[in-house]
Amino acid sequence: MLTPAPRGPPATPAIVMPSVNRLVSAAPRRAGSGRQENDSTMTDSIMSKAATMEIPINSNGDTGTLPEDDSLEQAAQIHWRLDEKDLQQVMVSGPNLNETSIVSGGYGGAAEGIIPTSSIKGPSMHHSGSGSLAGAEDASRGVAVEKFDIVKKWGLNTYKCTKQMISERFGRGSRTVDLELEAQIEVLRDTKRKYENVLRLARALTNHFYSMVQTQHALGDTFADLSQKSPELRDEFGYNAETQKLLCRNGETLLGAINFFVSSINTLVNKTMEDTLMTIKMYENARLEFDAYRADLEELNMGPRDAATLARIDTAQQQYQIHKEKYERLRGDVTIKLKFLDENKVKVMHKQLLLFHNAISAYFAGNQQQLEQTLKQFNIKLKPPGADKPSWLEEQ
C-alpha cells in the first residue's frame, strides 16, 4: 500500500529505494543461530516498509528528512554488527595481489596496519640519484680546490720573484751569476741586433733593385717602340732596347739570388736565434725563481727554530731543491743551444755570403753565364714573370 506524499510545493520525481534485503542477504550467515534469525525477522519487517517508501527530492536536489530514517539506520547498524565476524571470515581468503596496499599485522587489525604502496619509494632509484648528485658535487668541489691551489701557488711564486727582482735592482739582494754563460748570451743578443740590421738593409736593397729592374723593363719597351716609329734612329733605339732588356733579364736573376739571401737571413734571425733567446728567457726566469727561494730559505735559517719554523724550513728546502734542479737543467739547455746556434750560423752565413758576392759580381761584370751558374750552384729556381700575379679566375 502506497502512502500519499505530504502536501506542499509541487512534487518532484520520486526515487524508489531498492530493498535492503538484497544487500543484507549478500553477507553469509551462520546456520543454527536463533538470535540472528529473530533479528533478521525484525529487520525484514522494517525493511519491507522502506521498500515501498517514496523519497521526495526538493528543488535543491537534497532528500527530505523522514521519520523512518533513524529506524532504518539503527536496523542497518544492528545487522552489520551481528554479521561483522562473518564478513571477516569471507575476507580471510587472502589478500588481493592486485591491490596496491600492504597489510601489516592481522586482517582484522586496525586501519593503521594498512600501508599504501604508493608511499614506498624505490631505494635503488633514490640512492642512485643521490649518489650521482653527490659525485657531481665532489667533482666540482675538487676542480674548484685544484684551481684555488694553482692560483695560490702562482701568487706566492710571483710575490717571491717580484721581491727578489726589486732587491736585485736596489742592490740589497744577491743573484746567481754564470760569467761565461752570461757573456755568451750577451754576444748572441748583440749578434742578433747586427743581423737584424743586415736583414733590414738587404730588404731595402731588394726593393730598390726591383724598382730599377721595373724601370729598365719599361725603358726597354719605350726604346723598342721608338725604334719602330723613328726610321732615322732605328738602330740606336734598337741597341739601347736590347741592352735594357738584357739588364732587366740579368736583374731578375740577381733578384732571385738576393731574395734567397734575405729569406735565409730571416730564418736565421727570426726563427733559429729567436728560439735560442726564448730558452734563454726561460733560463733567466728559472734563475730568478731559484734565487728567490734561496733567499727565502736563508731568511728562515737565520730565524728562531721552533716547531712551526722547522716545518716551514722543510717546505722551503724542498722548493729550493726543485727550483735548483730546474735552473741547472735550463742552464744546460742554453749552453747546448748556444753551441749549436754558433755552428749553424757559421754554415748558413758562409753559404749566403758566397752566393751574394758571386751574384753581385757577375751582374755588375755583365757576365750572364756566371750569374746563371751561381744560381744553379745554390739550387735557386727563378719564378717565371707574372708567377706572383693571380690569374684572372682567382681575381674573379
C-alpha positions as a printed NumPy array, in Angstrom:
array([[  0.   ,   0.   ,   0.   ],
       [  1.433,   3.404,  -1.038],
       [  1.499,   6.309,   1.385],
       [  0.485,   9.604,  -0.2  ],
       [  3.095,  12.34 ,  -0.193],
       [  2.511,  15.354,   2.058],
       [  1.074,  18.436,   0.504],
       [  3.29 ,  21.387,  -0.114],
       [  5.337,  22.57 ,  -3.064],
       [  4.971,  20.803,  -6.416],
       [  6.016,  17.21 ,  -6.281],
       [  9.4  ,  16.328,  -7.723],
       [ 10.349,  12.987,  -9.259],
       [ 10.495,  10.312,  -6.6  ],
       [ 13.269,   7.777,  -6.292],
       [ 12.225,   4.355,  -5.112],
       [ 14.832,   2.912,  -2.755],
       [ 15.613,  -0.715,  -3.525],
       [ 15.061,  -3.322,  -0.908],
       [ 17.792,  -3.518,   1.646],
       [ 17.124,  -7.237,   1.967],
       [ 19.287,  -7.803,  -1.083],
       [ 22.211,  -6.004,   0.477],
       [ 21.803,  -7.742,   3.797],
       [ 21.324, -11.174,   2.325],
       [ 24.659, -10.85 ,   0.438],
       [ 26.586, -11.404,   3.663],
       [ 26.974, -15.047,   4.776],
       [ 25.074, -16.138,   7.876],
       [ 25.761, -18.882,  10.337],
       [ 23.427, -21.866,  10.346],
       [ 21.59 , -22.654,  13.568],
       [ 21.814, -19.175,  15.122],
       [ 18.423, -18.415,  16.664],
       [ 19.254, -14.968,  17.846],
       [ 20.386, -13.992,  14.372],
       [ 17.164, -15.28 ,  12.807],
       [ 14.995, -13.268,  15.229],
       [ 16.964, -10.126,  14.488],
       [ 16.705, -10.826,  10.786],
       [ 12.914, -11.17 ,  11.034],
       [ 12.659,  -7.834,  12.803],
       [ 14.926,  -6.236,  10.219],
       [ 12.919,  -7.664,   7.34 ],
       [  9.731,  -6.195,   8.751],
       [ 11.285,  -2.793,   8.97 ],
       [ 12.861,  -3.014,   5.534],
       [  9.58 ,  -4.091,   3.931],
       [  8.1  ,  -0.771,   4.89 ],
       [ 11.04 ,   1.119,   3.482],
       [ 10.915,  -0.78 ,   0.213],
       [  7.74 ,   0.963,  -0.895],
       [  8.566,   4.348,   0.606],
       [  8.924,   7.306,  -1.688],
       [ 11.829,   9.644,  -1.002],
       [ 10.946,  13.122,  -2.21 ],
       [ 13.662,  15.386,  -3.567],
       [ 13.348,  19.114,  -3.151],
       [ 14.333,  21.716,  -5.708],
       [ 17.943,  21.769,  -4.473],
       [ 18.452,  18.068,  -5.062],
       [ 18.529,  17.165,  -1.318],
       [ 16.453,  14.421,   0.088],
       [ 13.791,  15.274,   2.591],
       [ 14.009,  14.136,   6.172],
       [ 11.706,  11.266,   7.025],
       [ 10.835,   9.977,  10.445],
       [ 11.692,   6.466,   9.366],
       [ 15.35 ,   7.345,   8.621],
       [ 16.528,   6.846,  12.188],
       [ 14.906,   3.459,  12.451],
       [ 16.444,   2.352,   9.158],
       [ 19.929,   3.42 ,  10.224],
       [ 19.575,   1.674,  13.587],
       [ 18.465,  -1.53 ,  11.89 ],
       [ 21.355,  -1.434,   9.451],
       [ 23.882,  -0.833,  12.248],
       [ 22.485,  -3.723,  14.294],
       [ 22.619,  -6.022,  11.294],
       [ 26.196,  -5.141,  10.369],
       [ 27.392,  -5.579,  13.968],
       [ 25.9  ,  -9.072,  14.007],
       [ 27.466, -10.08 ,  10.721],
       [ 30.897,  -8.427,  11.251],
       [ 32.614, -11.685,  12.122],
       [ 31.075, -13.462,   9.146],
       [ 32.294, -10.765,   6.77 ],
       [ 35.784, -11.059,   8.253],
       [ 35.761, -14.807,   7.614],
       [ 34.917, -14.169,   3.972],
       [ 37.858, -11.756,   3.675],
       [ 40.244, -14.298,   5.268],
       [ 40.579, -15.949,   1.871],
       [ 43.782, -13.929,   1.388],
       [ 44.858, -10.516,   0.197],
       [ 44.276,  -9.476,  -3.346],
       [ 47.57 ,  -9.265,  -5.164],
       [ 46.214,  -6.597,  -7.465],
       [ 45.617,  -4.219,  -4.564],
       [ 48.275,  -1.561,  -4.115],
       [ 48.445,  -1.91 ,  -0.321],
       [ 50.397,  -3.911,   2.195],
       [ 48.59 ,  -5.296,   5.221],
       [ 50.665,  -5.396,   8.346],
       [ 49.503,  -7.29 ,  11.394],
       [ 46.239,  -9.307,  11.293],
       [ 43.499,  -8.924,   8.751],
       [ 41.168,  -7.892,  11.462],
       [ 43.518,  -5.251,  12.775],
       [ 43.023,  -1.533,  12.799],
       [ 43.329,   0.677,   9.749],
       [ 46.759,   1.794,  10.85 ],
       [ 48.142,  -1.559,   9.688],
       [ 47.453,  -0.793,   6.012],
       [ 50.38 ,   0.9  ,   4.355],
       [ 49.788,   2.226,   0.837],
       [ 52.457,   1.036,  -1.557],
       [ 52.444,   4.411,  -3.262],
       [ 54.129,   5.833,  -0.182],
       [ 57.037,   3.385,  -0.566],
       [ 59.683,   4.665,  -2.985],
       [ 62.328,   2.568,  -4.618],
       [ 65.54 ,   2.798,  -2.635],
       [ 67.687,   1.988,  -5.646],
       [ 66.484,   4.979,  -7.638],
       [ 66.819,   7.276,  -4.66 ],
       [ 70.308,   6.094,  -3.842],
       [ 71.449,   6.215,  -7.481],
       [ 70.142,   9.759,  -7.947],
       [ 71.639,  10.971,  -4.693],
       [ 74.884,   9.152,  -5.47 ],
       [ 75.254,  10.76 ,  -8.9  ],
       [ 74.437,  14.172,  -7.459],
       [ 76.965,  13.712,  -4.682],
       [ 79.575,  12.574,  -7.215],
       [ 78.997,  15.656,  -9.36 ],
       [ 79.286,  17.897,  -6.313],
       [ 82.516,  16.196,  -5.247],
       [ 83.964,  16.555,  -8.757],
       [ 83.096,  20.253,  -8.973],
       [ 84.453,  20.813,  -5.477],
       [ 87.677,  19.038,  -6.413],
       [ 88.104,  21.167,  -9.543],
       [ 87.496,  24.344,  -7.551],
       [ 90.04 ,  23.319,  -4.91 ],
       [ 92.584,  22.463,  -7.589],
       [ 92.142,  25.834,  -9.299],
       [ 92.429,  27.602,  -5.97 ],
       [ 95.688,  25.78 ,  -5.229],
       [ 97.078,  26.731,  -8.644],
       [ 96.199,  30.386,  -8.144],
       [ 97.635,  30.287,  -4.63 ],
       [100.935,  28.813,  -5.807],
       [101.131,  31.28 ,  -8.68 ],
       [100.504,  34.237,  -6.385],
       [103.1  ,  33.083,  -3.864],
       [105.684,  32.455,  -6.577],
       [105.009,  35.841,  -8.199],
       [105.377,  37.594,  -4.859],
       [108.708,  35.931,  -4.122],
       [110.099,  36.639,  -7.603],
       [108.978,  40.271,  -7.517],
       [110.582,  40.717,  -4.119],
       [113.828,  39.188,  -5.364],
       [113.86 ,  41.329,  -8.514],
       [113.335,  44.539,  -6.541],
       [116.089,  43.532,  -4.115],
       [118.486,  42.972,  -7.018],
       [117.576,  46.308,  -8.598],
       [118.326,  48.222,  -5.42 ],
       [121.436,  46.177,  -4.624],
       [120.037,  44.584,  -1.468],
       [119.838,  41.005,  -2.683],
       [122.359,  38.609,  -4.2  ],
       [121.964,  36.803,  -7.517],
       [123.471,  33.695,  -9.061],
       [125.754,  34.571, -11.978],
       [127.439,  32.324, -14.55 ],
       [130.004,  34.688, -16.055],
       [130.877,  32.57 , -19.079],
       [127.259,  31.861, -19.97 ],
       [126.222,  35.465, -19.424],
       [128.96 ,  36.608, -21.81 ],
       [127.792,  34.192, -24.493],
       [124.209,  35.38 , -24.075],
       [125.261,  38.996, -24.435],
       [127.235,  38.155, -27.594],
       [124.198,  36.424, -29.053],
       [121.958,  39.404, -28.406],
       [124.454,  41.767, -29.968],
       [124.81 ,  39.458, -32.984],
       [121.063,  39.312, -33.394],
       [120.83 ,  43.099, -33.433],
       [123.518,  43.325, -36.13 ],
       [121.936,  40.6  , -38.239],
       [118.594,  42.345, -37.974],
       [120.263,  45.435, -39.397],
       [121.727,  43.376, -42.263],
       [118.288,  41.933, -42.93 ],
       [116.718,  45.389, -42.99 ],
       [119.313,  46.713, -45.44 ],
       [119.05 ,  43.636, -47.666],
       [115.3  ,  44.089, -47.887],
       [115.771,  47.747, -48.761],
       [118.254,  46.751, -51.498],
       [115.758,  44.256, -52.848],
       [113.002,  46.844, -53.015],
       [115.206,  49.444, -54.695],
       [116.684,  46.963, -57.151],
       [113.242,  45.661, -58.012],
       [112.165,  49.224, -58.8  ],
       [115.253,  49.655, -61.   ],
       [114.525,  46.443, -62.889],
       [110.957,  47.533, -63.496],
       [112.239,  50.895, -64.739],
       [114.695,  49.177, -67.081],
       [111.922,  46.979, -68.408],
       [109.72 ,  49.999, -69.128],
       [112.639,  51.875, -70.684],
       [113.456,  48.945, -72.984],
       [109.848,  48.772, -74.162],
       [109.917,  52.511, -74.882],
       [113.146,  52.233, -76.883],
       [111.734,  49.345, -78.892],
       [108.6  ,  51.317, -79.684],
       [110.606,  54.36 , -80.764],
       [112.816,  52.237, -82.997],
       [109.706,  51.262, -84.928],
       [108.397,  54.806, -85.205],
       [111.708,  56.598, -85.899],
       [113.331,  55.205, -89.05 ],
       [116.259,  57.609, -88.841],
       [117.127,  56.383, -85.259],
       [116.038,  52.789, -85.582],
       [119.469,  51.289, -84.978],
       [120.305,  53.48 , -81.996],
       [116.963,  52.853, -80.303],
       [117.283,  49.183, -81.116],
       [120.712,  48.85 , -79.459],
       [119.514,  50.55 , -76.303],
       [116.342,  48.47 , -76.226],
       [118.354,  45.24 , -76.388],
       [120.737,  46.468, -73.684],
       [117.898,  47.37 , -71.301],
       [116.177,  44.042, -71.899],
       [119.412,  42.194, -71.156],
       [119.954,  44.214, -67.997],
       [116.361,  43.554, -66.993],
       [116.796,  39.819, -67.5  ],
       [120.037,  39.758, -65.522],
       [118.429,  41.951, -62.863],
       [115.62 ,  39.439, -62.414],
       [118.24 ,  36.718, -61.968],
       [120.06 ,  38.812, -59.377],
       [116.744,  39.497, -57.618],
       [116.254,  35.752, -57.255],
       [119.655,  35.436, -55.57 ],
       [119.03 ,  38.415, -53.282],
       [115.597,  37.106, -52.287],
       [117.155,  33.753, -51.376],
       [119.768,  35.572, -49.297],
       [117.078,  37.611, -47.489],
       [114.954,  34.512, -46.815],
       [117.895,  32.621, -45.291],
       [118.905,  35.56 , -43.078],
       [115.304,  35.965, -41.948],
       [115.113,  32.282, -40.945],
       [118.377,  32.535, -39.042],
       [117.412,  35.7  , -37.166],
       [113.685,  35.33 , -36.521],
       [113.483,  31.556, -36.006],
       [116.798,  29.99 , -35.008],
       [118.114,  32.844, -32.887],
       [114.666,  33.634, -31.532],
       [114.208,  30.035, -30.38 ],
       [117.511,  30.187, -28.513],
       [116.549,  33.511, -26.945],
       [113.241,  32.026, -25.761],
       [115.186,  29.275, -23.995],
       [117.444,  31.954, -22.508],
       [114.389,  33.812, -21.229],
       [113.135,  30.639, -19.538],
       [116.595,  30.174, -18.042],
       [116.591,  33.718, -16.642],
       [113.144,  33.206, -15.097],
       [114.329,  29.947, -13.539],
       [117.392,  31.754, -12.18 ],
       [115.185,  34.431, -10.621],
       [112.916,  31.806,  -9.008],
       [115.932,  29.881,  -7.745],
       [117.418,  32.995,  -6.124],
       [114.03 ,  33.934,  -4.633],
       [113.576,  30.557,  -2.918],
       [117.245,  30.515,  -1.926],
       [116.85 ,  33.892,  -0.211],
       [113.662,  32.677,   1.471],
       [115.454,  29.593,   2.807],
       [118.377,  31.673,   4.065],
       [115.999,  34.036,   5.843],
       [114.224,  31.141,   7.57 ],
       [117.515,  29.577,   8.646],
       [118.515,  32.822,  10.328],
       [115.296,  32.939,  12.4  ],
       [114.251,  31.034,  15.534],
       [113.967,  27.24 ,  15.442],
       [110.541,  26.352,  16.819],
       [108.181,  23.622,  15.575],
       [106.336,  25.851,  13.107],
       [109.565,  27.308,  11.748],
       [111.101,  23.859,  11.273],
       [108.099,  22.787,   9.192],
       [108.42 ,  25.916,   7.066],
       [112.148,  25.291,   6.673],
       [111.496,  21.774,   5.393],
       [108.982,  23.084,   2.859],
       [111.35 ,  25.847,   1.765],
       [114.168,  23.314,   1.418],
       [112.036,  21.176,  -0.889],
       [111.058,  24.175,  -3.028],
       [114.669,  25.302,  -3.152],
       [115.785,  21.891,  -4.386],
       [113.066,  21.778,  -7.054],
       [113.969,  25.199,  -8.451],
       [117.668,  24.447,  -8.263],
       [117.212,  21.375, -10.464],
       [115.088,  23.396, -12.889],
       [117.7  ,  26.132, -13.055],
       [120.549,  23.71 , -13.707],
       [118.575,  21.865, -16.379],
       [117.758,  25.067, -18.274],
       [121.328,  26.272, -17.954],
       [122.5  ,  23.097, -19.672],
       [119.877,  23.56 , -22.411],
       [121.041,  27.118, -23.051],
       [124.678,  26.035, -23.269],
       [123.87 ,  23.341, -25.822],
       [121.66 ,  25.625, -27.925],
       [124.261,  28.366, -27.988],
       [126.846,  25.9  , -29.253],
       [124.586,  24.541, -31.998],
       [123.47 ,  28.044, -32.961],
       [127.042,  29.196, -33.418],
       [127.835,  26.225, -35.664],
       [124.662,  26.653, -37.691],
       [125.23 ,  30.388, -38.066],
       [128.712,  29.846, -39.498],
       [127.467,  27.315, -42.066],
       [124.487,  29.381, -43.169],
       [126.332,  32.679, -43.413],
       [129.274,  31.112, -45.273],
       [126.921,  29.846, -47.969],
       [124.799,  33.003, -48.165],
       [127.728,  35.42 , -48.26 ],
       [129.362,  33.422, -51.047],
       [126.123,  33.474, -53.012],
       [125.669,  37.207, -52.524],
       [129.228,  38.003, -53.588],
       [129.206,  35.842, -56.729],
       [125.792,  37.071, -57.848],
       [126.593,  40.76 , -57.376],
       [129.994,  40.403, -59.07 ],
       [128.576,  38.551, -62.064],
       [125.739,  41.012, -62.519],
       [127.816,  44.172, -62.489],
       [130.501,  42.486, -64.615],
       [127.847,  41.716, -67.187],
       [128.696,  38.017, -67.08 ],
       [125.345,  36.414, -67.68 ],
       [126.712,  32.872, -67.787],
       [128.47 ,  33.207, -64.425],
       [125.328,  34.686, -62.905],
       [123.203,  31.779, -64.086],
       [125.875,  29.324, -62.96 ],
       [125.815,  30.878, -59.489],
       [122.07 ,  30.249, -59.19 ],
       [122.492,  26.656, -60.322],
       [125.292,  26.183, -57.793],
       [122.971,  27.133, -54.915],
       [119.9  ,  25.368, -56.361],
       [117.919,  28.572, -56.808],
       [114.98 ,  28.358, -59.202],
       [113.65 ,  31.573, -60.63 ],
       [109.914,  32.115, -60.876],
       [108.634,  32.921, -64.354],
       [107.493,  36.503, -64.95 ],
       [103.99 ,  37.071, -63.607],
       [104.045,  33.962, -61.38 ],
       [103.208,  36.001, -58.294],
       [100.329,  37.712, -60.069],
       [ 96.998,  35.919, -59.513],
       [ 95.179,  34.539, -62.517],
       [ 92.027,  36.038, -63.976],
       [ 89.883,  33.325, -62.373],
       [ 91.462,  33.934, -58.95 ],
       [ 90.819,  37.657, -59.257],
       [ 87.164,  36.974, -60.062]])
